Structure formats: structure tokens, C-alpha cells
Amino acid sequence: MTQLSLTPSSKYFPLMFTWKIVSDPIYNYVTFNKEVEEPVVNSILLQRLRYILQLQTAHLVYPGAMHSRFQHSLGVMHLSGIVAQDYTDKIIALYGESALEGFPAKSLVEATRLAGLLHDVGHAAFGHAFEEMVLWRNKKIPPDLSNHERIGFRLVEQLLEDVLLKLEKIHDLPHLTEILFELLRENEPRNKILNVYRWIIKDSLYPADIVDFLRRDSYYTGASEYGYIHHERLYVNTYPLETKDSYILVLDRTAWGEFREYMVAKAGMYEHVYYHSVNRAFDRVLNNIISKIDSRYDLSERVLKISTGNPYPYLELTDVFMYKLMMDHALNPGDDIGRLCRTIMIDRKPPYRRVGREYILYASKGLTHLRELLKLMFSQEHRQRVQNLVFEEVVSAVKGRGADYEDVWIDVLDISPVAKSVLIPSGPGRKPYLRLYLGKKSGREITLDREVDLLEEGLPLMVIFRAYISREKYDVELEPIVSKALESSIESALGLTRKEYDEALKTLFQHMDSMEHKSMTM
């Protein structure tokens, strides 16, 4: 098997480029060139990411999780460049240089590296928590600023476009800025070849963004068992296959096992790290803090200033900025903001504590379970209705023990090893992409073997229900009471029983008994 080159290939970069080497715990070394990439690395867009943690509250549960989005961005640049070189070699070998549609190979590889470097620059303090509580919920925010990717694109336009256009001319990298913008923008590129390079970064089954954060987050949280991914084997066995109107990515069937391991690893990271029950309790506190601070200090106004051409108030919104503000309130807890900030900054005791056994709805339990699971994932209205029914029954179960409505919280989480942008894509006419193409390469030919329906193959989808109760109302005797209420209310709301699962097991055991009886009588 051929190996992925771990360093930038000289055939894709001008010979006069010089490279800096940075030590990295995941890849050992990450390189960036001084001529084009260093000016971007040293820009405010990248340097502020040093002060935004990759995982917003995980360090309160996993003390080692203090790594930043800056580290992650360097990692994605490194991995994206390696894969871009590999895919470019394959495209040229399979279809000739004309398949690049007039874009120079060196510009495609460099633009992909820059896209990996810049993919997270639109994040504000606390990453996705800020996105949820301010960008999504504040009605003042216009659609073109309603998520970190849209903001990131605007910031790159405002602060880097002129710099990049000048650098592409100086270093003979035609179309560099054009390609980069096509890879970063929300809509799919107009040129079909650019979709291949976009899939390296995002909106595919194993993009560099996800592979890096799984490996990096598992390392820093100490949960390395979930980040053990053979990403080199996945990428080196992936081939861009040209069809009539587009490309598809075909995985050599010899790497099917590595792909399945990757799916399980990602699901495990979400279940046990990102959605750790205590972590979720802290996330709830943080969301409340962000909402209240937005109301008092008008954080959304900083977002709106981007539209006026002034991004700098937004760029100040880092974790460092917010933690300073939160510490000031925590040391003077005279109001709700102060008490909430003290919970995270000093006491480290979230007001809600998990109670009872979690209920997990697995896709593997049969078609009925799969149908209800997908309805919960795809329909926010259905999800809210079920959540309300479960909430009512759990409250009813604990009311006789001094707890009431304000003391109970039901958390509903969906876990999919397929990226949300793939599983639940946005935009008109876009459909969930739940197929993996398996094939075999022989010489210069790629033979498509089969299209794998990931749901049929046991994609580890699940929805988790957890109940929480006010810390002061918690009693260990509530554990079995809440477990029973949680299970019965969910199964009643979804119309689920164990009948389908139990009947399948019964049939299996009857078949095994029959086979054993036959072997004894022979």
C-alpha cells in the first residue's frame, strides 16, 4: 500500500518556499510555509483562536481539555494538505491534468490547506454555545450572520482577501483566492472538481475537520480509546471517481473495516466525552450565562457590526474576554449572572444533577426503533412534543418527594457518526447523504463494487434521554423511580415495546435449539 506523504510535496509548491516546523502531539510535526501561510497564521483571525478553547466546558470534567481552536486549525491545515496532495496525484493519474478544469494543481493544494486553516475563524467565545444562544436565538441577527461559517467567510473577505490576492500574484498561484472562497462558502462550488477539495474539509463522511478533532480531543481529554482512527488508511484508499455530472469518493473495500471503526469511534466520543452528563449540566449553565450577558451587554451588536465593515468588536469575543467578565461577576455574585458565573468559575457544581438511568434509543433494535429515532432527529416539533411528555411524567413521579416543575430538566441528545451537515443538510433540494461507495482500484481503473446504505449496515445512530433534578432535591432513592418513569414515558410517547426485539431473540434461540437438537440426533 502506498503511504501518504507527511510533508508538503515540492511539485505542488514553488521551490523558493521555505517551511516552518511546529511540534504537534497528534502528527508529531505540522509545517506551514513562510511565504503564503505565515501571514495568515499571524493574522488576527488566526491568533485570536489561541484564546478560544476547542471544547467549551469539557475542561471542567476533563482537566486536560485546555487545547485551543488555533491548535485544531493548524492540524486541519496539515491533514487537508496531505489529503489534497494525495487526491490530486490520483486525479491526474486517472484522468489527466485536464480533469483539474484549468486550475493549477499547486493552487488547488495550497487553497485546500488555507481552507483547513481558516475553517473555524468565525467562532466567537465558547464556540457552538455562543452560536446557539446568540446567533440562532437572537432575532436581531440576520441570516447571513447566523452561524460561524457564514461569519467566518465574511471575516476572510473583509480582512484577508486583498492580502491573498497580492500573495497569489507574487508567488504565481493563479486562482488561489477564487478556489479558497469556493471551498469556504456555504453553497457547493460551481466547478465539479472543486467539490472534491471541499469534501476534504467538510460535508463528507470523514473530512479532515472531524478526523482532527476526534484525534485531538480524545488525546487531550485522556479518552484516547475513542480517537484511535486509522485515518491514513482511510485516505490512501479513497479515490475520486468521475461520473457524468460530478465526482464521488470511492473507498477501496479493503478499508471497509477502518471506516466502521471510525464510525464507532466518533459515536463513542459524542456519547462519553462531548455529551458527558456533567459536561451537559455545565453547558446548560453556560448557555444561561451567555443569554443573560447578551441581554445586558448586547453581544449581538458586536455581531451586527460585521455588516458595517467593522469586525473588530466581534473579534474581541474570545473565551479570555468572556472569562474576565464572568470572573468579575463571580466575585460579586449579587444577581443571577453572578451566581451562575460562580457556579462555573469557582464552585464547579452545576445546579442540576443527573438522576436515574439514561434511556438510549438504538437504531439497531429494529425498524420501529429506527423510524422513531429518525423522526426525533429530523423533526424538531416531534422531538419537543416527546420531550414535553417525558418531562410531565418524570415531574409527576418526583412530585411526592418535594420536587416540582422547576426542579426537573430532560436532556435529549442525538448521536450520529455522520456529520450533521451530511445527515441533515440545509438548503433547498438537499437530501441526507447516507451512502458510502465501495470499490476496487486496478491499474488506472476504479470499479464501483456497491453503494453501502449506512443505515442498513448498522450506522451507530442513537438518541439519548437523560433526566436531571435540582442538586438540593436529589435523593438516591429517586434513582429507580426516575429510571422507571423515563423508560415508560418514552416508550409510551413513541409507541415502542420490546416485542419486536424480544421476538427476534426468541426466534434466534429457537433456531439454535433446533440446530443443537439435530446435531445430537445425528
C-alpha positions as CSV (number, residue, x, y, z in Angstrom):
1,M,0.0,0.0,0.0
2,T,1.3,3.5,-0.8
3,Q,1.9,5.9,2.0
4,L,0.6,9.4,2.4
5,S,3.3,12.0,2.2
6,L,3.6,13.7,5.6
7,T,5.3,16.8,4.3
8,P,4.3,19.3,1.5
9,S,5.5,17.9,-1.9
10,S,7.9,20.2,-3.8
11,K,6.0,19.6,-7.0
12,Y,2.9,21.4,-5.7
13,F,4.8,24.4,-4.3
14,P,7.3,26.9,-5.7
15,L,10.8,25.9,-5.0
16,M,11.6,29.2,-3.2
17,F,9.0,28.4,-0.5
18,T,10.5,27.9,2.9
19,W,8.8,25.9,5.6
20,K,8.5,26.2,9.4
21,I,8.0,23.2,11.5
22,V,5.8,23.1,14.6
23,S,5.8,20.3,17.1
24,D,2.3,18.7,17.5
25,P,1.2,15.9,19.8
26,I,-1.1,14.3,17.2
27,Y,1.0,14.3,14.0
28,N,4.5,14.9,15.6
29,Y,5.1,17.8,13.3
30,V,3.0,20.4,11.4
31,T,4.5,22.6,8.7
32,F,3.5,25.9,7.2
33,N,5.2,28.0,4.5
34,K,6.5,31.4,5.3
35,E,5.5,33.0,2.0
36,V,1.7,32.5,1.9
37,E,0.6,30.7,5.1
38,E,2.6,32.5,7.7
39,P,0.9,35.9,7.0
40,V,-2.4,34.2,7.5
41,V,-1.3,32.3,10.6
42,N,-0.1,35.6,12.1
43,S,-3.3,37.5,11.3
44,I,-5.8,38.5,14.0
45,L,-8.2,35.9,12.5
46,L,-6.0,33.0,13.5
47,Q,-4.2,34.4,16.5
48,R,-7.5,35.1,18.4
49,L,-8.3,31.3,18.1
50,R,-5.5,30.8,20.7
51,Y,-7.9,32.2,23.2
52,I,-10.9,30.1,22.3
53,L,-10.9,26.6,23.7
54,Q,-11.8,23.8,21.3
55,L,-14.2,22.2,23.9
56,Q,-16.3,24.9,25.7
57,T,-16.8,23.3,29.1
58,A,-15.1,19.9,28.9
59,H,-12.1,21.1,30.9
60,L,-14.5,21.2,34.0
61,V,-14.8,17.4,33.6
62,Y,-11.6,16.6,31.8
63,P,-8.9,18.9,33.2
64,G,-6.6,18.2,30.3
65,A,-9.0,19.6,27.7
66,M,-7.4,23.0,27.5
67,H,-6.4,22.9,23.8
68,S,-7.5,25.7,21.6
69,R,-9.1,26.2,18.2
70,F,-5.8,27.5,17.0
71,Q,-4.2,24.1,17.5
72,H,-7.1,22.4,15.8
73,S,-6.9,24.8,12.8
74,L,-3.2,24.0,12.3
75,G,-4.0,20.3,12.5
76,V,-6.8,20.6,9.9
77,M,-4.5,22.6,7.6
78,H,-1.8,19.9,7.9
79,L,-4.2,17.0,7.3
80,S,-6.0,18.8,4.5
81,G,-2.8,19.5,2.6
82,I,-1.7,15.8,2.9
83,V,-5.0,14.6,1.5
84,A,-5.2,17.3,-1.2
85,Q,-1.8,16.2,-2.5
86,D,-2.9,12.6,-2.5
87,Y,-6.2,13.2,-4.3
88,T,-4.5,15.5,-6.8
89,D,-2.0,12.8,-7.7
90,K,-4.8,10.3,-8.1
91,I,-7.0,12.6,-10.3
92,I,-4.1,13.3,-12.6
93,A,-3.1,9.7,-12.8
94,L,-6.6,8.5,-13.5
95,Y,-8.0,11.3,-15.8
96,G,-5.1,13.5,-16.8
97,E,-4.4,17.1,-15.8
98,S,-7.3,18.4,-17.8
99,A,-9.6,17.0,-15.1
100,L,-8.4,19.9,-12.9
101,E,-10.6,22.1,-15.1
102,G,-7.9,24.7,-15.7
103,F,-7.0,25.2,-12.0
104,P,-3.2,24.7,-11.3
105,A,-2.5,21.7,-9.1
106,K,-0.3,23.9,-6.8
107,S,-3.2,26.4,-6.3
108,L,-5.7,23.6,-5.5
109,V,-3.4,22.1,-2.8
110,E,-2.5,25.5,-1.3
111,A,-6.1,26.7,-1.3
112,T,-7.2,23.5,0.5
113,R,-4.5,24.0,3.1
114,L,-5.7,27.6,3.6
115,A,-9.3,26.4,3.8
116,G,-8.4,24.0,6.6
117,L,-6.5,26.7,8.4
118,L,-9.4,29.2,8.1
119,H,-12.5,26.9,8.6
120,D,-13.1,28.0,12.2
121,V,-12.2,31.7,12.2
122,G,-15.9,32.7,12.5
123,H,-16.2,31.2,16.0
124,A,-16.8,33.6,19.0
125,A,-16.3,32.8,22.7
126,F,-17.4,29.3,23.7
127,G,-17.8,28.2,20.1
128,H,-21.1,26.4,19.5
129,A,-22.6,27.6,22.7
130,F,-22.4,31.3,21.5
131,E,-23.7,30.1,18.1
132,E,-26.7,28.5,19.7
133,M,-27.6,31.3,22.2
134,V,-26.8,34.4,20.2
135,L,-26.5,33.7,16.5
136,W,-29.5,31.3,16.4
137,R,-31.8,32.6,19.1
138,N,-31.4,36.4,19.0
139,K,-33.9,37.7,16.4
140,K,-31.7,40.7,15.6
141,I,-29.1,38.5,13.9
142,P,-29.7,38.4,10.1
143,P,-29.4,35.1,8.1
144,D,-26.1,36.0,6.6
145,L,-24.5,36.1,10.1
146,S,-26.4,33.3,11.6
147,N,-23.7,30.7,12.0
148,H,-19.9,30.6,12.5
149,E,-19.2,29.5,8.9
150,R,-21.1,32.5,7.4
151,I,-19.4,34.8,9.8
152,G,-16.0,33.3,9.0
153,F,-16.5,33.8,5.3
154,R,-17.3,37.5,5.8
155,L,-14.3,37.9,8.0
156,V,-12.0,36.4,5.5
157,E,-13.4,38.6,2.8
158,Q,-13.0,41.7,4.9
159,L,-9.6,41.1,6.4
160,L,-7.7,38.7,4.1
161,E,-9.0,39.0,0.5
162,D,-6.7,41.8,-0.5
163,V,-3.7,40.1,1.2
164,L,-4.4,36.8,-0.5
165,L,-4.9,38.3,-4.0
166,K,-1.5,40.0,-3.6
167,L,0.2,36.8,-2.4
168,E,-1.2,34.7,-5.2
169,K,0.2,37.2,-7.8
170,I,3.7,37.4,-6.1
171,H,4.1,33.6,-5.8
172,D,2.4,32.6,-9.0
173,L,-0.6,30.8,-7.6
174,P,-3.3,31.6,-10.1
175,H,-6.9,31.4,-8.9
176,L,-5.8,30.8,-5.3
177,T,-8.3,33.2,-3.7
178,E,-11.1,32.1,-6.0
179,I,-10.6,28.5,-5.1
180,L,-10.3,29.2,-1.4
181,F,-13.6,31.2,-1.4
182,E,-15.4,28.4,-3.2
183,L,-14.2,25.9,-0.6
184,L,-15.2,28.1,2.3
185,R,-18.6,29.4,1.2
186,E,-21.8,27.7,2.2
187,N,-23.0,26.7,-1.2
188,E,-21.4,23.9,-3.2
189,P,-18.8,25.1,-5.7
190,R,-19.8,25.7,-9.4
191,N,-16.9,23.5,-10.7
192,K,-17.3,19.8,-10.0
193,I,-13.6,19.3,-9.4
194,L,-13.7,21.8,-6.5
195,N,-16.3,19.6,-4.7
196,V,-13.6,17.0,-4.3
197,Y,-11.4,19.5,-2.5
198,R,-14.3,20.9,-0.5
199,W,-15.1,17.3,0.7
200,I,-11.5,17.2,2.2
201,I,-12.5,19.9,4.6
202,K,-16.3,19.3,5.3
203,D,-19.6,17.8,4.2
204,S,-18.2,14.3,3.6
205,L,-18.1,11.1,5.6
206,Y,-14.5,11.6,7.0
207,P,-13.4,15.2,6.4
208,A,-10.1,16.5,7.9
209,D,-12.0,18.7,10.3
210,I,-13.7,15.8,12.0
211,V,-10.7,13.4,11.9
212,D,-8.5,16.0,13.5
213,F,-11.0,17.0,16.3
214,L,-11.6,13.4,17.2
215,R,-7.9,12.6,17.4
216,R,-7.0,15.8,19.2
217,D,-10.0,15.9,21.6
218,S,-9.6,12.3,22.6
219,Y,-5.9,12.9,23.3
220,Y,-6.4,16.0,25.5
221,T,-9.4,14.6,27.4
222,G,-7.5,11.3,28.1
223,A,-10.1,9.3,26.2
224,S,-7.6,8.1,23.5
225,E,-9.6,4.8,23.0
226,Y,-12.1,6.9,21.0
227,G,-9.6,8.7,18.9
228,Y,-7.7,5.7,17.6
229,I,-8.5,6.2,13.9
230,H,-6.5,4.8,11.0
231,H,-7.1,8.0,9.0
232,E,-4.1,7.3,6.8
233,R,-5.5,4.0,5.6
234,L,-8.9,5.7,5.0
235,Y,-7.5,8.5,2.9
236,V,-4.9,6.5,0.9
237,N,-7.7,4.0,0.0
238,T,-10.1,6.8,-1.2
239,Y,-10.3,7.5,-4.9
240,P,-12.2,10.4,-6.6
241,L,-14.3,8.7,-9.3
242,E,-15.6,10.9,-12.1
243,T,-19.2,10.4,-13.2
244,K,-21.2,12.2,-15.8
245,D,-22.1,15.3,-13.8
246,S,-19.9,15.1,-10.7
247,Y,-17.4,13.1,-8.7
248,I,-18.0,10.6,-6.0
249,L,-15.4,9.4,-3.4
250,V,-14.9,5.6,-3.6
251,L,-13.4,3.7,-0.7
252,D,-11.4,0.6,-1.6
253,R,-13.2,-2.3,0.1
254,T,-10.0,-3.3,1.9
255,A,-10.5,-0.2,4.1
256,W,-14.2,-1.0,5.0
257,G,-13.1,-2.2,8.5
258,E,-11.3,1.1,9.2
259,F,-14.3,3.0,8.1
260,R,-16.5,1.0,10.5
261,E,-14.0,1.6,13.4
262,Y,-14.1,5.3,12.6
263,M,-17.9,5.4,12.8
264,V,-17.9,3.7,16.2
265,A,-15.1,5.9,17.5
266,K,-17.0,9.1,16.6
267,A,-20.2,7.8,18.2
268,G,-18.2,6.9,21.3
269,M,-16.6,10.4,21.6
270,Y,-20.0,12.0,21.5
271,E,-21.6,9.7,23.9
272,H,-18.9,9.6,26.5
273,V,-17.0,12.9,26.1
274,Y,-18.9,15.7,24.3
275,Y,-22.2,14.6,25.9
276,H,-20.8,13.5,29.3
277,S,-23.7,14.1,31.7
278,V,-21.8,16.5,33.9
279,N,-20.5,18.3,30.9
280,R,-24.1,18.8,29.7
281,A,-25.1,20.2,33.0
282,F,-22.3,22.8,32.8
283,D,-23.3,23.5,29.2
284,R,-26.8,24.4,30.4
285,V,-25.3,26.8,32.9
286,L,-23.1,28.3,30.3
287,N,-25.9,28.8,27.8
288,N,-27.9,30.6,30.5
289,I,-24.9,32.9,31.2
290,I,-24.4,33.7,27.6
291,S,-28.1,34.6,27.1
292,K,-28.1,36.9,30.2
293,I,-24.8,38.5,29.2
294,D,-26.1,39.1,25.7
295,S,-29.1,40.8,27.1
296,R,-27.1,43.0,29.5
297,Y,-24.0,43.8,27.4
298,D,-25.6,43.5,23.9
299,L,-23.2,40.9,22.5
300,S,-25.3,40.7,19.4
301,E,-24.5,44.3,18.5
302,R,-20.9,43.2,18.1
303,V,-22.1,40.6,15.6
304,L,-24.1,43.2,13.6
305,K,-21.1,45.5,13.3
306,I,-19.6,42.9,10.9
307,S,-22.2,44.0,8.4
308,T,-21.0,47.6,8.6
309,G,-17.4,46.6,7.8
310,N,-16.2,46.8,11.4
311,P,-15.4,43.2,12.5
312,Y,-13.1,44.1,15.5
313,P,-15.7,44.3,18.3
314,Y,-16.7,40.7,17.3
315,L,-13.1,39.6,17.2
316,E,-12.8,40.6,20.8
317,L,-15.3,37.9,21.8
318,T,-12.9,35.2,22.9
319,D,-13.1,32.9,25.9
320,V,-10.5,35.1,27.6
321,F,-12.7,38.1,27.2
322,M,-15.8,36.3,28.5
323,Y,-14.0,34.6,31.4
324,K,-12.7,38.0,32.6
325,L,-16.3,39.3,32.5
326,M,-17.6,36.2,34.2
327,M,-14.9,36.3,36.9
328,D,-15.9,39.9,37.7
329,H,-19.5,38.7,38.2
330,A,-18.5,35.6,40.1
331,L,-16.5,37.6,42.7
332,N,-19.5,39.9,43.2
333,P,-22.5,37.5,43.0
334,G,-25.3,39.9,43.7
335,D,-27.5,38.8,40.8
336,D,-28.4,35.8,38.6
337,I,-25.4,36.4,36.4
338,G,-23.1,36.5,39.3
339,R,-24.5,33.3,40.9
340,L,-24.3,31.4,37.6
341,C,-20.8,32.6,36.9
342,R,-19.7,31.5,40.3
343,T,-21.1,28.0,39.6
344,I,-18.6,27.6,36.7
345,M,-15.7,29.8,37.8
346,I,-15.4,28.9,41.5
347,D,-17.8,26.3,42.9
348,R,-17.8,23.9,39.9
349,K,-21.2,22.5,41.0
350,P,-23.9,22.8,38.3
351,P,-27.4,23.3,39.8
352,Y,-28.8,20.2,38.1
353,R,-27.6,16.6,38.8
354,R,-28.4,13.6,36.7
355,V,-30.8,11.2,38.2
356,G,-31.9,7.7,37.0
357,R,-30.6,5.5,34.3
358,E,-30.3,7.1,30.8
359,Y,-32.6,5.7,28.1
360,I,-30.9,5.1,24.8
361,L,-32.9,4.6,21.6
362,Y,-30.7,2.5,19.3
363,A,-31.3,2.1,15.5
364,S,-30.1,-1.5,15.8
365,K,-33.2,-2.6,17.7
366,G,-35.3,-2.9,14.6
367,L,-37.2,-0.8,12.0
368,T,-39.7,0.6,14.5
369,H,-36.9,2.0,16.7
370,L,-35.1,3.3,13.6
371,R,-38.2,5.1,12.4
372,E,-38.8,6.8,15.7
373,L,-35.2,7.6,16.1
374,L,-35.1,9.4,12.7
375,K,-38.3,11.3,13.5
376,L,-36.7,12.6,16.6
377,M,-33.6,13.6,14.7
378,F,-35.3,15.3,11.8
379,S,-38.5,16.8,13.3
380,Q,-37.9,19.5,15.9
381,E,-41.6,19.7,16.6
382,H,-41.9,15.9,17.2
383,R,-38.8,16.0,19.4
384,Q,-40.3,18.8,21.5
385,R,-43.6,17.0,21.9
386,V,-41.9,13.9,23.1
387,Q,-39.6,15.8,25.4
388,N,-42.6,17.6,27.0
389,L,-44.5,14.3,27.5
390,V,-41.4,12.7,29.2
391,F,-40.9,15.9,31.3
392,E,-44.5,15.7,32.6
393,E,-44.3,12.1,33.6
394,V,-40.9,12.5,35.4
395,V,-42.2,15.5,37.3
396,S,-45.3,13.5,38.3
397,A,-43.1,10.7,39.6
398,V,-40.9,13.0,41.8
399,K,-43.6,15.5,43.0
400,G,-44.4,13.5,46.1
401,R,-40.8,13.8,47.2
402,G,-40.6,17.6,47.3
403,A,-39.6,18.3,43.7
404,D,-41.6,20.3,41.2
405,Y,-41.5,21.5,37.6
406,E,-38.7,24.0,38.1
407,D,-36.5,21.2,39.6
408,V,-36.6,18.8,36.6
409,W,-34.8,19.0,33.3
410,I,-35.0,16.5,30.4
411,D,-32.0,16.4,28.1
412,V,-32.5,14.8,24.6
413,L,-29.3,14.2,22.5
414,D,-28.9,12.6,19.1
415,I,-25.7,10.9,18.2
416,S,-24.7,10.3,14.6
417,P,-21.2,9.4,13.3
418,V,-22.2,11.1,10.1
419,A,-21.7,14.9,10.2
420,K,-25.0,16.8,10.8
421,S,-24.3,18.8,7.6
422,V,-24.5,15.5,5.8
423,L,-27.2,13.8,7.8
424,I,-29.5,16.8,8.0
425,P,-28.3,19.1,5.2
426,S,-29.5,22.7,4.8
427,G,-30.6,24.4,1.6
428,P,-33.3,23.7,-0.9
429,G,-33.4,20.3,-2.5
430,R,-30.5,18.8,-0.5
431,K,-31.1,15.3,0.8
432,P,-29.4,13.3,3.5
433,Y,-26.3,11.5,2.3
434,L,-26.1,8.1,3.9
435,R,-24.3,6.2,1.3
436,L,-20.7,5.0,1.1
437,Y,-19.3,3.9,-2.2
438,L,-17.1,0.8,-2.0
439,G,-14.9,-0.3,-5.0
440,K,-11.6,-1.6,-6.2
441,K,-8.8,0.0,-8.0
442,S,-6.8,-1.9,-10.6
443,G,-4.2,0.0,-12.5
444,R,-5.9,3.1,-13.8
445,E,-9.4,1.8,-13.4
446,I,-11.7,2.1,-10.5
447,T,-14.5,-0.4,-10.4
448,L,-17.5,0.6,-8.2
449,D,-18.5,-2.5,-6.2
450,R,-21.5,-1.4,-4.3
451,E,-23.3,1.5,-2.7
452,V,-23.5,0.9,1.0
453,D,-26.6,2.1,2.7
454,L,-25.2,3.1,6.1
455,L,-28.5,2.7,7.9
456,E,-28.8,-0.9,6.6
457,E,-25.2,-1.6,7.6
458,G,-25.8,-0.6,11.2
459,L,-24.7,3.0,11.3
460,P,-24.4,3.6,15.1
461,L,-27.3,6.2,15.4
462,M,-28.8,6.7,18.8
463,V,-30.9,9.2,20.7
464,I,-30.2,9.6,24.4
465,F,-32.7,10.7,27.0
466,R,-31.5,11.8,30.5
467,A,-33.3,13.3,33.4
468,Y,-31.7,15.8,35.8
469,I,-33.0,17.2,39.1
470,S,-32.1,20.2,41.2
471,R,-29.0,19.4,43.2
472,E,-30.7,20.2,46.5
473,K,-33.6,18.0,45.7
474,Y,-31.5,15.0,44.8
475,D,-32.0,11.8,46.8
476,V,-30.5,8.4,45.9
477,E,-34.0,6.9,46.4
478,L,-35.1,8.8,43.4
479,E,-32.8,6.8,41.1
480,P,-35.1,3.8,40.4
481,I,-38.3,6.0,40.4
482,V,-36.9,8.3,37.7
483,S,-35.5,5.4,35.7
484,K,-38.9,3.7,35.6
485,A,-40.7,7.0,34.7
486,L,-38.2,7.8,32.0
487,E,-38.5,4.4,30.3
488,S,-42.3,4.1,30.5
489,S,-42.9,7.7,29.3
490,I,-40.6,7.4,26.3
491,E,-41.9,4.0,25.2
492,S,-45.5,5.3,25.6
493,A,-44.8,8.5,23.7
494,L,-43.1,6.7,20.8
495,G,-45.3,3.6,20.8
496,L,-42.3,1.3,21.5
497,T,-42.2,-2.0,23.1
498,R,-39.6,-4.7,23.4
499,K,-41.8,-7.0,21.4
500,E,-40.0,-6.8,18.1
501,Y,-36.6,-7.2,19.7
502,D,-37.7,-10.0,22.1
503,E,-39.4,-11.9,19.2
504,A,-36.2,-11.7,17.2
505,L,-34.2,-13.1,20.1
506,K,-36.8,-15.8,20.7
507,T,-36.7,-16.9,17.0
508,L,-32.9,-16.9,17.1
509,F,-32.7,-19.1,20.3
510,Q,-35.4,-21.4,18.9
511,H,-33.3,-21.8,15.7
512,M,-30.2,-22.5,17.8
513,D,-32.0,-25.1,19.9
514,S,-33.3,-26.8,16.8
515,M,-29.8,-26.9,15.3
516,E,-28.4,-28.3,18.6
517,H,-31.2,-31.0,18.7
518,K,-30.4,-32.0,15.1
519,S,-26.7,-32.4,15.8
520,M,-27.4,-34.5,18.9
521,T,-29.7,-36.9,16.9
522,M,-27.2,-37.4,14.0
